Amino acid sequence: MPETSDAIIRVRDIAVQFGATRVLDGLDLDVKRGEILGFVGPSGAGKSVLTRTIIGLVPKVAGRIEVFGIDLDSASARERRGVERRWGILFQQGALFSSLTVRQNIQFPVREYLNVSQRLLDEITVAKLGMVGLRPEVADRFPSELSGGMIKRVALARALALDPELVFLDEPTSGLDPIGAGDFDELVRTLQRTLGLTVFMVTHDLDSLYTACDRIAVLGNGKIIAAGSMADMQASQHPWLRAYFHGKRARAVMGGSAVVGGS
């Protein structure tokens, strides 16, 4: 695929295999600086696998991944750590440490990368909670004491703890009711605009695609089968895209407030 000069992530010819099953097969994708890219595809197609491959949790059998212009395969340990310091990750279901308080969860990545005082750590905690719309007193609760929506917001606060330039969101609205999901999409959009974030969002939520995403990439048969705007997706004649973007659920979303939010 042609090179994108402002790409923060460049994925080229990526292949990932589990046993005899090739999940990703010659996949190419660019994520542009400052955009929210929605990454969508059928269930089990490997959407989360790509995220985990980029961040190094899943090994690839072929291909090249560049983040911030650095080839992650040839990067030194120091360079790799420098790249990881510049991204934040919200895993599916939040993935908070259940035995740690909210405060300790948010401070965890800061302690891992920086040597700062407890006072500054506590200031960072309050600031990040405020960014995601949570009050300071939430800091001393445990994840088991939080609602699903609050867990997602705390997980986002943790992802933002090191002031990243790039954020990975894996199914951020799954398990949330429509109002909570809509609020979360609005929060992500606001943070992207105010902080200048680049966001790679794995999702199956049509509302998120309409309201939060600048561009959409579609995974099918291990490759990107389409990438572009919502208008591009709706104009595609590909059978899966037609079923997804023109089905009953899509019509419901288009007929509701989602179009207003995305205008």
Summary of the structure (lengths in Angstrom):
residues: 263
radius of gyration: 18.4
end to end distance: 29.5
largest distance: 56.6
contacts: 833
relative contact order: 0.16
helix: 43%
strand: 24%
